[in-house]
Amino acid sequence: MRALILRGAVFGGLALFILLPLVQTFALSFMSTLPREGMVEGEWSLINYRNIAADPVLVESILNSLTYVLLNVGLCLVAGLPAAYALARYRFVGDRHFLFMMLAFRVTPPVVLSLPIFILFAQVGLVNRPLGIALVHCLFNLPIAIWILESFIRAVPREFDETAFLDGHSLPGFMVKRLIPAIAPGIGVAAFFCFVFSWVEVVFARILTVTAGKPITMAINALFTFQTDIGLVMAMTVVSLIPGVGMIWFVRNHIARGFTMRA
């Protein structure tokens, strides 16, 4: 009994440690933290969220982030699925080394490649555009997507492919009609990690958005001034959490099944 109480106290303290900052963030987002006419400082209201909706810069930053994150996820899945299938089903010299090399590239610090990527993108006109950030994030997230999808495809028996080809499916038709439904949990896991890595990345988001196309992370950073409106910052932080929570809710079943299958 004493051990059970101790365990409950430990988990309760851990939950409090994790959730307290989130609760404080959520509470401050509904407070007026600067003096305003007709409103007492610390008063509960929706003024911060109304200010977000009324500020075109903040609204544009939210749309920019959603644009390049969704582009990144789409590009990673479209390019990663055929590559993962090839690595899982075919053998060639250096195939395992190739996969390892891609994963090693993923752990390369982004700041190392920031200058050459900026110069290249400036020459082709991709600076200050969400498409440029999406392509860079795809470069770093694609190895993760290939690694995840390859492990799920490898778990599918080869007879599954052969049966589909005997039924008259072409390779593209087999992937769309048979393979994708069979590895849907793996696609959910890959999409989740690509989304998270892209949503929270700030190095290339800062470098490639000098004057325009700034994402929500840079918009939040710009709110810190000589007289920072903490309530507005917290409201933007809450808004930035919504897509991530929505993504988790959307793929929650696939993520759970995916990790179970890999185990």
DODO-21246 format. One record per residue: x, y, z of N, C-alpha, C in turn; residue number from 0; residue in one letter. Coordinates in Angstrom, 1 decimal, padded with zeros to 4 digits. Layout:
[[X Y Z] [X Y Z] [X Y Z] NUM "A"]
...
// end
This chain:
[[000.8 -001.2 000.0] [000.0 000.0 000.0] [000.9 001.3 000.0] 0 "M"]
[[001.9 001.2 000.8] [002.8 002.4 000.9] [003.5 002.6 -000.5] 1 "R"]
[[003.9 001.5 -001.1] [004.5 001.6 -002.4] [003.6 002.2 -003.5] 2 "A"]
[[002.3 001.8 -003.4] [001.3 002.3 -004.3] [001.1 003.8 -004.1] 3 "L"]
[[001.1 004.2 -002.9] [000.9 005.7 -002.6] [002.2 006.4 -003.1] 4 "I"]
[[003.4 005.9 -002.9] [004.6 006.5 -003.3] [004.6 006.6 -004.8] 5 "L"]
[[004.2 005.6 -005.5] [004.2 005.6 -007.0] [003.2 006.6 -007.5] 6 "R"]
[[002.0 006.7 -006.8] [001.0 007.7 -007.2] [001.5 009.1 -007.0] 7 "G"]
[[002.3 009.3 -005.9] [002.8 010.6 -005.6] [003.9 011.0 -006.7] 8 "A"]
[[004.7 010.1 -007.1] [005.7 010.3 -008.1] [005.1 010.7 -009.4] 9 "V"]
[[004.1 009.9 -009.8] [003.5 010.2 -011.1] [002.7 011.5 -011.1] 10 "F"]
[[002.0 011.7 -009.9] [001.3 013.0 -009.8] [002.2 014.2 -009.8] 11 "G"]
[[003.4 014.1 -009.2] [004.4 015.2 -009.3] [004.9 015.4 -010.7] 12 "G"]
[[005.1 014.3 -011.4] [005.6 014.4 -012.7] [004.6 015.0 -013.6] 13 "L"]
[[003.3 014.6 -013.5] [002.2 015.2 -014.3] [002.1 016.7 -014.0] 14 "A"]
[[002.2 017.1 -012.7] [002.1 018.5 -012.4] [003.3 019.2 -013.0] 15 "L"]
[[004.5 018.7 -013.0] [005.6 019.3 -013.5] [005.5 019.5 -015.0] 16 "F"]
[[004.9 018.6 -015.7] [004.7 018.7 -017.2] [003.5 019.6 -017.5] 17 "I"]
[[002.4 019.5 -016.8] [001.2 020.2 -017.2] [001.1 021.6 -016.7] 18 "L"]
[[001.8 021.9 -015.6] [001.7 023.3 -015.1] [002.1 024.4 -016.1] 19 "L"]
[[003.2 024.2 -016.8] [003.5 025.3 -017.8] [002.4 025.4 -018.9] 20 "P"]
[[001.8 024.3 -019.3] [000.8 024.3 -020.3] [-000.5 025.0 -019.7] 21 "L"]
[[-000.8 024.7 -018.5] [-002.0 025.3 -017.8] [-001.8 026.8 -017.7] 22 "V"]
[[-000.6 027.2 -017.3] [-000.2 028.7 -017.2] [-000.3 029.4 -018.5] 23 "Q"]
[[000.2 028.7 -019.6] [000.2 029.3 -020.9] [-001.3 029.5 -021.4] 24 "T"]
[[-002.1 028.5 -021.1] [-003.5 028.6 -021.6] [-004.2 029.7 -020.8] 25 "F"]
[[-003.9 029.8 -019.5] [-004.6 030.8 -018.7] [-004.2 032.2 -019.1] 26 "A"]
[[-002.9 032.4 -019.3] [-002.4 033.7 -019.7] [-002.9 034.2 -021.1] 27 "L"]
[[-003.2 033.2 -021.9] [-003.7 033.5 -023.3] [-005.0 034.2 -023.2] 28 "S"]
[[-005.8 034.0 -022.1] [-007.1 034.6 -022.0] [-007.1 035.9 -021.0] 29 "F"]
[[-005.9 036.4 -020.7] [-005.7 037.5 -019.9] [-005.2 038.7 -020.6] 30 "M"]
[[-005.6 039.9 -020.3] [-005.0 041.1 -020.8] [-003.8 041.5 -019.9] 31 "S"]
[[-002.7 041.4 -020.5] [-001.4 041.5 -019.7] [-000.8 042.9 -020.0] 32 "T"]
[[-001.4 043.8 -020.8] [-001.0 045.1 -020.9] [-002.1 046.1 -020.6] 33 "L"]
[[-001.8 047.3 -020.1] [-002.9 048.3 -019.9] [-003.6 048.6 -021.1] 34 "P"]
[[-005.0 048.5 -021.1] [-005.8 048.9 -022.2] [-007.0 049.7 -021.7] 35 "R"]
[[-007.4 050.6 -022.6] [-008.6 051.4 -022.3] [-009.8 050.6 -022.0] 36 "E"]
[[-010.5 050.8 -020.9] [-011.7 050.1 -020.6] [-011.5 048.7 -020.1] 37 "G"]
[[-010.2 048.3 -019.8] [-010.0 046.9 -019.4] [-008.9 046.9 -018.4] 38 "M"]
[[-009.1 046.2 -017.3] [-008.2 046.1 -016.2] [-007.1 045.1 -016.6] 39 "V"]
[[-005.9 045.4 -016.2] [-004.8 044.4 -016.5] [-005.0 043.2 -015.7] 40 "E"]
[[-004.9 042.0 -016.3] [-005.2 040.7 -015.7] [-006.6 040.3 -015.8] 41 "G"]
[[-007.4 041.1 -016.5] [-008.8 040.7 -016.7] [-008.9 039.6 -017.8] 42 "E"]
[[-009.9 038.6 -017.5] [-010.1 037.6 -018.5] [-010.9 038.0 -019.7] 43 "W"]
[[-010.4 037.7 -020.9] [-011.1 038.1 -022.1] [-010.6 037.4 -023.3] 44 "S"]
[[-011.2 037.6 -024.4] [-010.7 037.0 -025.7] [-009.9 038.0 -026.5] 45 "L"]
[[-009.4 039.1 -025.8] [-008.8 040.2 -026.6] [-007.5 039.7 -027.3] 46 "I"]
[[-006.8 038.8 -026.7] [-005.6 038.3 -027.4] [-005.9 037.5 -028.7] 47 "N"]
[[-006.9 036.7 -028.6] [-007.3 035.9 -029.8] [-007.9 036.9 -030.9] 48 "Y"]
[[-008.6 037.9 -030.4] [-009.2 038.9 -031.4] [-008.0 039.6 -032.0] 49 "R"]
[[-007.0 039.9 -031.3] [-005.8 040.6 -031.8] [-005.1 039.8 -032.9] 50 "N"]
[[-005.1 038.5 -032.6] [-004.4 037.6 -033.6] [-005.2 037.6 -034.9] 51 "I"]
[[-006.6 037.5 -034.8] [-007.4 037.4 -036.0] [-007.4 038.8 -036.7] 52 "A"]
[[-007.1 039.9 -036.0] [-007.1 041.2 -036.7] [-005.8 041.6 -037.2] 53 "A"]
[[-004.7 040.8 -036.9] [-003.4 041.1 -037.4] [-003.1 040.3 -038.6] 54 "D"]
[[-003.0 040.9 -039.8] [-002.7 040.1 -041.0] [-001.3 039.4 -041.0] 55 "P"]
[[-000.4 040.0 -040.3] [001.0 039.4 -040.2] [000.9 038.0 -039.4] 56 "V"]
[[000.2 038.0 -038.3] [000.1 036.8 -037.5] [-000.8 035.8 -038.3] 57 "L"]
[[-001.9 036.2 -038.9] [-002.7 035.2 -039.7] [-001.9 034.6 -040.8] 58 "V"]
[[-001.1 035.5 -041.5] [-000.3 035.0 -042.6] [000.8 034.0 -042.1] 59 "E"]
[[001.3 034.2 -040.9] [002.3 033.3 -040.4] [001.7 032.0 -040.1] 60 "S"]
[[000.5 031.9 -039.6] [-000.1 030.6 -039.4] [-000.4 029.9 -040.7] 61 "I"]
[[-000.9 030.6 -041.7] [-001.1 030.0 -043.0] [000.2 029.5 -043.6] 62 "L"]
[[001.3 030.3 -043.5] [002.6 029.9 -044.0] [003.0 028.6 -043.4] 63 "N"]
[[002.9 028.5 -042.1] [003.4 027.3 -041.4] [002.6 026.1 -041.8] 64 "S"]
[[001.3 026.2 -041.9] [000.4 025.1 -042.4] [000.8 024.7 -043.8] 65 "L"]
[[001.0 025.7 -044.6] [001.4 025.5 -046.0] [002.6 024.6 -046.2] 66 "T"]
[[003.7 025.1 -045.6] [005.0 024.4 -045.8] [005.0 023.1 -045.0] 67 "Y"]
[[004.3 023.0 -043.9] [004.3 021.7 -043.2] [003.5 020.6 -044.0] 68 "V"]
[[002.4 021.0 -044.5] [001.6 020.1 -045.3] [002.3 019.7 -046.6] 69 "L"]
[[003.0 020.7 -047.2] [003.8 020.4 -048.4] [004.9 019.4 -048.1] 70 "L"]
[[005.6 019.6 -046.9] [006.7 018.8 -046.5] [006.2 017.4 -046.3] 71 "N"]
[[005.1 017.2 -045.6] [004.5 015.9 -045.3] [004.2 015.2 -046.6] 72 "V"]
[[003.5 015.9 -047.5] [003.1 015.3 -048.8] [004.3 014.9 -049.6] 73 "G"]
[[005.3 015.7 -049.7] [006.5 015.4 -050.5] [007.2 014.2 -049.9] 74 "L"]
[[007.3 014.2 -048.6] [008.1 013.1 -047.9] [007.4 011.7 -048.2] 75 "C"]
[[006.0 011.7 -048.1] [005.3 010.5 -048.3] [005.3 010.1 -049.8] 76 "L"]
[[005.2 011.0 -050.7] [005.2 010.7 -052.1] [006.5 010.2 -052.6] 77 "V"]
[[007.6 010.8 -052.1] [008.9 010.4 -052.5] [009.4 009.2 -051.7] 78 "A"]
[[009.0 009.2 -050.4] [009.5 008.1 -049.5] [009.0 006.8 -049.8] 79 "G"]
[[007.7 006.7 -050.2] [007.1 005.4 -050.4] [007.7 004.5 -051.5] 80 "L"]
[[008.0 005.1 -052.7] [008.7 004.3 -053.7] [010.1 003.9 -053.3] 81 "P"]
[[010.8 004.8 -052.6] [012.2 004.6 -052.2] [012.2 003.5 -051.1] 82 "A"]
[[011.2 003.5 -050.2] [011.2 002.5 -049.1] [010.8 001.2 -049.7] 83 "A"]
[[009.9 001.1 -050.7] [009.6 -000.1 -051.4] [010.8 -000.8 -052.1] 84 "Y"]
[[011.5 000.1 -052.7] [012.7 -000.4 -053.4] [013.7 -001.0 -052.5] 85 "A"]
[[013.9 -000.3 -051.3] [014.9 -000.8 -050.3] [014.4 -002.1 -049.6] 86 "L"]
[[013.1 -002.2 -049.5] [012.5 -003.4 -048.8] [012.4 -004.6 -049.7] 87 "A"]
[[012.2 -004.4 -051.0] [012.0 -005.5 -051.9] [013.1 -005.9 -052.8] 88 "R"]
[[014.0 -005.0 -053.1] [015.1 -005.3 -054.0] [016.5 -005.2 -053.3] 89 "Y"]
[[017.4 -005.9 -053.9] [018.7 -006.0 -053.3] [019.7 -005.4 -054.4] 90 "R"]
[[020.6 -004.5 -053.9] [021.6 -004.0 -054.8] [022.8 -003.7 -053.9] 91 "F"]
[[023.9 -003.5 -054.6] [025.2 -003.3 -053.8] [025.1 -002.0 -053.0] 92 "V"]
[[025.3 -002.2 -051.7] [025.4 -001.0 -050.8] [024.0 -000.5 -050.4] 93 "G"]
[[023.0 -001.4 -050.5] [021.6 -000.9 -050.1] [021.5 -000.6 -048.7] 94 "D"]
[[022.1 -001.4 -047.8] [022.0 -001.1 -046.3] [022.9 000.1 -046.0] 95 "R"]
[[024.0 000.2 -046.7] [024.9 001.4 -046.4] [024.2 002.7 -046.9] 96 "H"]
[[023.4 002.5 -048.0] [022.7 003.7 -048.5] [021.7 004.2 -047.5] 97 "F"]
[[020.9 003.3 -046.9] [020.0 003.6 -045.8] [020.7 004.2 -044.6] 98 "L"]
[[021.8 003.7 -044.2] [022.5 004.2 -043.1] [023.1 005.6 -043.4] 99 "F"]
[[023.5 005.8 -044.6] [024.0 007.1 -045.0] [022.9 008.2 -045.0] 100 "M"]
[[021.7 007.8 -045.4] [020.6 008.8 -045.3] [020.3 009.1 -043.9] 101 "M"]
[[020.3 008.1 -043.0] [020.0 008.4 -041.6] [021.1 009.3 -040.9] 102 "L"]
[[022.4 009.0 -041.4] [023.5 009.8 -040.9] [023.4 011.2 -041.3] 103 "A"]
[[022.9 011.4 -042.5] [022.7 012.8 -043.0] [021.6 013.5 -042.2] 104 "F"]
[[020.6 012.8 -041.7] [019.6 013.4 -041.0] [020.1 014.0 -039.7] 105 "R"]
[[021.1 013.4 -039.1] [021.6 013.9 -037.8] [022.6 015.0 -038.0] 106 "V"]
[[022.9 015.4 -039.2] [023.8 016.6 -039.5] [023.1 017.8 -039.0] 107 "T"]
[[023.9 018.7 -038.2] [023.3 019.9 -037.7] [022.8 020.8 -038.9] 108 "P"]
[[021.6 021.3 -038.8] [021.1 022.1 -040.0] [021.9 023.3 -040.2] 109 "P"]
[[022.5 023.9 -039.2] [023.2 025.2 -039.3] [024.4 025.0 -040.2] 110 "V"]
[[024.9 023.7 -040.3] [026.1 023.5 -041.2] [025.8 023.7 -042.7] 111 "V"]
[[024.5 023.4 -043.0] [024.1 023.5 -044.4] [023.3 024.8 -044.7] 112 "L"]
[[023.2 025.7 -043.7] [022.3 026.9 -043.9] [022.8 027.8 -044.9] 113 "S"]
[[024.2 028.1 -044.9] [024.7 029.1 -045.9] [024.6 028.6 -047.3] 114 "L"]
[[025.1 027.3 -047.7] [024.9 026.9 -049.1] [023.5 026.8 -049.5] 115 "P"]
[[022.6 026.4 -048.6] [021.2 026.3 -049.0] [020.6 027.7 -049.2] 116 "I"]
[[021.0 028.6 -048.4] [020.5 030.0 -048.6] [021.0 030.5 -050.0] 117 "F"]
[[022.2 030.3 -050.3] [022.8 030.9 -051.5] [022.1 030.2 -052.7] 118 "I"]
[[021.9 028.9 -052.6] [021.2 028.2 -053.7] [019.8 028.6 -053.9] 119 "L"]
[[019.1 028.7 -052.8] [017.7 029.1 -052.9] [017.5 030.6 -053.3] 120 "F"]
[[018.4 031.4 -053.0] [018.4 032.8 -053.4] [018.5 032.9 -054.9] 121 "A"]
[[019.4 032.0 -055.5] [019.6 032.0 -056.9] [018.4 031.6 -057.7] 122 "Q"]
[[017.6 030.7 -057.1] [016.4 030.1 -057.8] [015.1 030.8 -057.4] 123 "V"]
[[015.2 031.8 -056.5] [014.0 032.5 -056.1] [013.1 031.8 -055.1] 124 "G"]
[[013.7 031.0 -054.2] [012.9 030.3 -053.2] [013.0 030.8 -051.8] 125 "L"]
[[013.7 031.9 -051.6] [013.8 032.6 -050.3] [012.5 033.4 -050.1] 126 "V"]
[[012.1 033.4 -048.8] [010.9 034.1 -048.4] [009.6 033.5 -049.0] 127 "N"]
[[009.7 032.2 -049.3] [008.5 031.5 -049.8] [008.4 030.2 -049.0] 128 "R"]
[[007.1 029.8 -048.7] [006.9 028.6 -047.9] [007.4 027.3 -048.7] 129 "P"]
[[007.4 027.4 -050.0] [007.8 026.2 -050.8] [009.3 025.9 -050.5] 130 "L"]
[[010.1 027.0 -050.3] [011.5 026.8 -050.0] [011.7 026.1 -048.7] 131 "G"]
[[011.0 026.5 -047.7] [011.1 025.8 -046.4] [010.7 024.4 -046.5] 132 "I"]
[[009.6 024.2 -047.2] [009.1 022.8 -047.4] [010.1 021.9 -048.0] 133 "A"]
[[010.8 022.4 -049.0] [011.8 021.6 -049.7] [013.0 021.3 -048.8] 134 "L"]
[[013.4 022.2 -048.0] [014.5 022.0 -047.1] [014.1 021.0 -046.0] 135 "V"]
[[012.9 021.2 -045.5] [012.5 020.2 -044.5] [012.3 018.8 -045.0] 136 "H"]
[[011.9 018.7 -046.3] [011.8 017.4 -046.9] [013.1 016.8 -047.1] 137 "C"]
[[014.1 017.6 -047.3] [015.5 017.1 -047.4] [015.9 016.4 -046.2] 138 "L"]
[[015.6 016.9 -045.0] [016.0 016.4 -043.7] [015.0 015.3 -043.2] 139 "F"]
[[013.7 015.4 -043.6] [012.7 014.5 -043.1] [012.6 013.2 -044.0] 140 "N"]
[[013.0 013.3 -045.2] [012.8 012.2 -046.1] [013.5 010.9 -045.6] 141 "L"]
[[014.8 011.0 -045.1] [015.4 009.8 -044.6] [014.6 009.1 -043.5] 142 "P"]
[[014.0 009.9 -042.6] [013.2 009.4 -041.5] [011.9 008.7 -042.1] 143 "I"]
[[011.3 009.3 -043.1] [010.1 008.7 -043.7] [010.5 007.4 -044.4] 144 "A"]
[[011.6 007.4 -045.1] [012.0 006.2 -045.8] [012.3 005.1 -044.8] 145 "I"]
[[013.0 005.4 -043.7] [013.4 004.4 -042.7] [012.2 003.8 -042.1] 146 "W"]
[[011.2 004.6 -041.8] [009.9 004.1 -041.1] [009.1 003.3 -042.1] 147 "I"]
[[008.9 003.8 -043.3] [008.1 003.1 -044.3] [008.8 001.8 -044.7] 148 "L"]
[[010.1 001.8 -044.8] [010.8 000.6 -045.2] [010.6 -000.6 -044.2] 149 "E"]
[[010.7 -000.3 -043.0] [010.5 -001.3 -041.9] [009.1 -001.9 -042.0] 150 "S"]
[[008.1 -001.0 -042.3] [006.7 -001.5 -042.4] [006.5 -002.4 -043.6] 151 "F"]
[[007.1 -001.9 -044.7] [006.9 -002.7 -046.0] [007.6 -004.0 -045.8] 152 "I"]
[[008.8 -004.1 -045.2] [009.5 -005.3 -045.0] [008.7 -006.3 -044.2] 153 "R"]
[[007.8 -005.8 -043.3] [007.0 -006.7 -042.5] [005.8 -007.3 -043.3] 154 "A"]
[[005.6 -006.8 -044.5] [004.5 -007.4 -045.3] [005.1 -008.5 -046.1] 155 "V"]
[[004.6 -009.7 -046.1] [005.2 -010.8 -046.9] [005.2 -010.5 -048.4] 156 "P"]
[[006.3 -011.1 -049.0] [006.4 -010.9 -050.5] [005.3 -011.5 -051.3] 157 "R"]
[[004.7 -012.5 -050.7] [003.5 -013.2 -051.4] [002.4 -012.2 -051.6] 158 "E"]
[[002.3 -011.2 -050.7] [001.2 -010.2 -050.9] [001.4 -009.4 -052.2] 159 "F"]
[[002.7 -009.1 -052.5] [003.0 -008.4 -053.8] [002.7 -009.3 -055.0] 160 "D"]
[[003.2 -010.6 -054.9] [003.1 -011.5 -056.0] [001.6 -011.8 -056.3] 161 "E"]
[[000.8 -011.9 -055.3] [-000.6 -012.2 -055.5] [-001.3 -011.0 -056.2] 162 "T"]
[[-000.9 -009.8 -055.8] [-001.5 -008.6 -056.5] [-001.1 -008.5 -057.9] 163 "A"]
[[000.2 -008.9 -058.2] [000.7 -008.8 -059.6] [000.0 -009.9 -060.4] 164 "F"]
[[-000.2 -011.1 -059.9] [-000.9 -012.1 -060.6] [-002.4 -011.8 -060.9] 165 "L"]
[[-002.9 -010.9 -060.0] [-004.3 -010.4 -060.3] [-004.4 -009.3 -061.3] 166 "D"]
[[-003.2 -008.9 -061.8] [-003.2 -008.0 -062.9] [-002.9 -006.6 -062.5] 167 "G"]
[[-002.5 -006.3 -061.3] [-002.2 -005.0 -060.8] [-000.8 -004.6 -061.4] 168 "H"]
[[-000.7 -003.3 -061.8] [000.6 -002.8 -062.1] [001.3 -002.3 -060.8] 169 "S"]
[[002.6 -002.0 -060.9] [003.3 -001.6 -059.7] [002.6 -000.3 -059.1] 170 "L"]
[[002.3 000.8 -059.9] [001.6 001.9 -059.3] [000.3 001.6 -058.7] 171 "P"]
[[-000.5 000.7 -059.5] [-001.8 000.3 -059.0] [-001.7 -000.5 -057.7] 172 "G"]
[[-000.7 -001.4 -057.6] [-000.6 -002.2 -056.4] [-000.3 -001.3 -055.2] 173 "F"]
[[000.6 -000.3 -055.4] [000.9 000.6 -054.3] [-000.3 001.4 -053.8] 174 "M"]
[[-001.1 001.9 -054.7] [-002.2 002.7 -054.4] [-003.3 001.9 -053.8] 175 "V"]
[[-003.6 000.7 -054.4] [-004.8 000.0 -054.0] [-004.6 -001.1 -052.9] 176 "K"]
[[-003.3 -001.6 -052.9] [-003.0 -002.7 -051.9] [-002.0 -002.3 -050.9] 177 "R"]
[[-000.9 -001.7 -051.3] [000.2 -001.5 -050.3] [-000.1 -000.4 -049.3] 178 "L"]
[[-000.7 000.7 -049.8] [-000.9 001.8 -048.9] [-002.0 001.5 -047.8] 179 "I"]
[[-003.1 000.8 -048.2] [-004.0 000.4 -047.1] [-003.3 -000.6 -046.1] 180 "P"]
[[-002.4 -001.5 -046.6] [-001.8 -002.5 -045.8] [-000.8 -001.9 -044.8] 181 "A"]
[[-000.1 -000.8 -045.2] [000.8 -000.1 -044.3] [000.3 001.2 -043.8] 182 "I"]
[[-001.0 001.4 -043.7] [-001.5 002.7 -043.3] [-001.0 003.1 -041.9] 183 "A"]
[[-000.8 002.2 -040.9] [-000.2 002.6 -039.7] [001.2 003.2 -039.8] 184 "P"]
[[002.0 002.6 -040.7] [003.3 003.1 -041.0] [003.3 004.5 -041.6] 185 "G"]
[[002.4 004.7 -042.5] [002.2 006.0 -043.1] [001.8 007.0 -042.1] 186 "I"]
[[000.9 006.6 -041.2] [000.5 007.5 -040.1] [001.7 007.9 -039.2] 187 "G"]
[[002.6 006.9 -038.9] [003.8 007.2 -038.1] [004.7 008.2 -038.8] 188 "V"]
[[005.0 007.9 -040.1] [005.9 008.7 -040.9] [005.3 010.1 -041.0] 189 "A"]
[[004.0 010.3 -041.3] [003.4 011.6 -041.4] [003.5 012.4 -040.1] 190 "A"]
[[003.3 011.7 -039.0] [003.4 012.3 -037.7] [004.8 012.9 -037.4] 191 "F"]
[[005.8 012.1 -037.6] [007.2 012.6 -037.4] [007.6 013.7 -038.3] 192 "F"]
[[007.2 013.5 -039.6] [007.6 014.6 -040.5] [006.9 015.9 -040.2] 193 "C"]
[[005.6 015.8 -039.7] [004.9 017.0 -039.3] [005.5 017.6 -038.1] 194 "F"]
[[005.8 016.8 -037.1] [006.4 017.4 -035.9] [007.8 018.0 -036.1] 195 "V"]
[[008.6 017.3 -036.9] [010.0 017.9 -037.1] [009.9 019.2 -037.9] 196 "F"]
[[009.0 019.3 -038.9] [008.8 020.5 -039.7] [008.2 021.6 -038.9] 197 "S"]
[[007.2 021.3 -038.1] [006.5 022.3 -037.4] [007.3 023.1 -036.3] 198 "W"]
[[008.2 022.3 -035.7] [009.0 023.0 -034.6] [010.4 023.4 -035.1] 199 "V"]
[[010.8 023.2 -036.3] [012.1 023.6 -036.8] [012.1 025.1 -037.0] 200 "E"]
[[013.3 025.7 -036.5] [013.4 027.2 -036.5] [014.6 027.7 -037.3] 201 "V"]
[[015.6 026.8 -037.5] [016.9 027.3 -038.1] [016.6 027.8 -039.5] 202 "V"]
[[016.1 026.9 -040.4] [015.8 027.2 -041.8] [014.6 028.2 -041.9] 203 "F"]
[[013.7 028.1 -041.0] [012.6 029.0 -041.0] [013.1 030.4 -040.8] 204 "A"]
[[014.1 030.6 -040.0] [014.6 031.9 -039.7] [015.5 032.4 -040.9] 205 "R"]
[[016.3 031.5 -041.4] [017.3 031.9 -042.5] [016.6 032.1 -043.8] 206 "I"]
[[015.6 031.3 -044.2] [015.0 031.4 -045.5] [013.8 032.4 -045.5] 207 "L"]
[[013.4 033.0 -044.4] [012.3 034.0 -044.4] [012.8 035.3 -043.9] 208 "T"]
[[013.6 036.0 -044.8] [014.2 037.3 -044.4] [013.2 038.4 -044.3] 209 "V"]
[[012.4 038.6 -045.3] [011.4 039.7 -045.3] [010.0 039.2 -045.4] 210 "T"]
[[009.7 038.0 -045.9] [008.3 037.6 -046.1] [008.3 036.1 -045.9] 211 "A"]
[[007.0 035.5 -045.8] [006.8 034.1 -045.7] [007.2 033.6 -044.4] 212 "G"]
[[007.2 034.4 -043.3] [007.6 033.9 -042.0] [006.6 033.0 -041.4] 213 "K"]
[[007.0 031.9 -040.8] [006.1 030.9 -040.1] [005.8 031.4 -038.8] 214 "P"]
[[004.9 030.6 -038.1] [004.4 031.0 -036.8] [005.5 031.1 -035.7] 215 "I"]
[[006.6 030.3 -035.9] [007.6 030.3 -034.9] [008.4 031.7 -034.9] 216 "T"]
[[008.6 032.2 -036.1] [009.2 033.5 -036.3] [008.3 034.6 -035.9] 217 "M"]
[[007.0 034.4 -036.1] [006.0 035.5 -035.7] [006.0 035.6 -034.2] 218 "A"]
[[006.0 034.4 -033.5] [006.1 034.5 -032.0] [007.3 035.1 -031.5] 219 "I"]
[[008.5 034.8 -032.2] [009.7 035.4 -031.8] [009.7 036.9 -032.0] 220 "N"]
[[009.0 037.4 -033.0] [009.0 038.9 -033.3] [008.1 039.6 -032.3] 221 "A"]
[[007.3 038.9 -031.5] [006.4 039.5 -030.5] [007.2 040.0 -029.3] 222 "L"]
[[008.3 039.5 -029.1] [009.1 039.8 -027.9] [009.8 041.2 -028.2] 223 "F"]
[[009.3 042.2 -027.7] [009.9 043.6 -027.9] [010.2 044.2 -026.5] 224 "T"]
[[010.4 045.5 -026.6] [010.7 046.3 -025.3] [009.5 046.2 -024.3] 225 "F"]
[[008.3 046.2 -024.9] [007.1 046.0 -024.0] [006.3 044.8 -024.6] 226 "Q"]
[[006.7 043.6 -024.2] [006.1 042.4 -024.7] [004.7 042.2 -024.1] 227 "T"]
[[003.8 041.9 -025.1] [002.4 041.5 -024.7] [002.4 040.0 -024.4] 228 "D"]
[[002.6 039.6 -023.1] [002.7 038.2 -022.8] [001.5 037.5 -023.1] 229 "I"]
[[000.3 038.1 -022.9] [-000.9 037.4 -023.2] [-001.0 037.1 -024.7] 230 "G"]
[[-000.6 038.0 -025.6] [-000.6 037.7 -027.0] [000.4 036.6 -027.4] 231 "L"]
[[001.5 036.6 -026.8] [002.5 035.6 -027.0] [001.9 034.2 -026.6] 232 "V"]
[[001.3 034.2 -025.4] [000.7 032.9 -025.0] [-000.4 032.5 -025.9] 233 "M"]
[[-001.2 033.4 -026.4] [-002.3 033.1 -027.3] [-001.8 032.5 -028.6] 234 "A"]
[[-000.7 033.1 -029.1] [-000.1 032.5 -030.3] [000.5 031.1 -030.1] 235 "M"]
[[001.1 031.0 -028.8] [001.6 029.7 -028.5] [000.5 028.6 -028.5] 236 "T"]
[[-000.7 029.0 -027.9] [-001.8 028.0 -027.9] [-002.2 027.7 -029.3] 237 "V"]
[[-002.3 028.7 -030.2] [-002.7 028.5 -031.5] [-001.7 027.6 -032.2] 238 "V"]
[[-000.4 027.7 -031.9] [000.6 026.9 -032.5] [000.5 025.4 -032.1] 239 "S"]
[[-000.1 025.2 -030.9] [-000.2 023.8 -030.4] [-001.4 023.1 -031.1] 240 "L"]
[[-002.4 023.9 -031.6] [-003.6 023.3 -032.1] [-003.4 022.3 -033.3] 241 "I"]
[[-002.6 022.7 -034.3] [-002.3 021.8 -035.4] [-001.6 020.5 -035.0] 242 "P"]
[[-000.7 020.6 -034.0] [000.0 019.4 -033.6] [-000.9 018.5 -032.8] 243 "G"]
[[-001.8 019.0 -032.0] [-002.8 018.2 -031.3] [-003.8 017.6 -032.3] 244 "V"]
[[-004.2 018.4 -033.3] [-005.1 017.8 -034.3] [-004.4 016.7 -035.1] 245 "G"]
[[-003.1 016.9 -035.4] [-002.4 015.8 -036.1] [-002.3 014.5 -035.3] 246 "M"]
[[-002.1 014.7 -034.0] [-002.0 013.5 -033.1] [-003.4 012.8 -033.0] 247 "I"]
[[-004.5 013.6 -033.0] [-005.8 013.1 -032.9] [-006.1 012.4 -034.2] 248 "W"]
[[-005.7 012.9 -035.3] [-006.0 012.3 -036.7] [-005.3 011.0 -036.9] 249 "F"]
[[-004.1 010.9 -036.4] [-003.4 009.6 -036.7] [-003.1 008.8 -035.4] 250 "V"]
[[-003.9 009.1 -034.4] [-003.7 008.4 -033.1] [-003.8 006.9 -033.2] 251 "R"]
[[-004.8 006.4 -033.9] [-004.9 005.0 -034.1] [-003.8 004.3 -034.9] 252 "N"]
[[-003.4 005.1 -036.0] [-002.3 004.6 -036.8] [-001.0 004.5 -036.0] 253 "H"]
[[-000.8 005.6 -035.2] [000.5 005.6 -034.4] [000.6 004.5 -033.5] 254 "I"]
[[-000.5 004.2 -032.7] [-000.6 003.1 -031.8] [-000.4 001.8 -032.5] 255 "A"]
[[-001.1 001.5 -033.6] [-000.9 000.3 -034.3] [000.5 000.2 -034.9] 256 "R"]
[[001.0 001.3 -035.4] [002.3 001.3 -036.0] [003.4 000.9 -035.1] 257 "G"]
[[003.4 001.5 -033.9] [004.5 001.1 -032.9] [004.3 -000.3 -032.5] 258 "F"]
[[003.0 -000.8 -032.4] [002.8 -002.2 -032.0] [003.3 -003.2 -033.1] 259 "T"]
[[003.1 -002.8 -034.4] [003.6 -003.6 -035.5] [005.1 -003.7 -035.5] 260 "M"]
[[005.7 -002.5 -035.3] [007.2 -002.5 -035.3] [007.8 -003.3 -034.1] 261 "R"]
[[007.1 -003.2 -033.0] [007.6 -004.0 -031.8] [007.6 -005.5 -032.1] 262 "A"]
// end
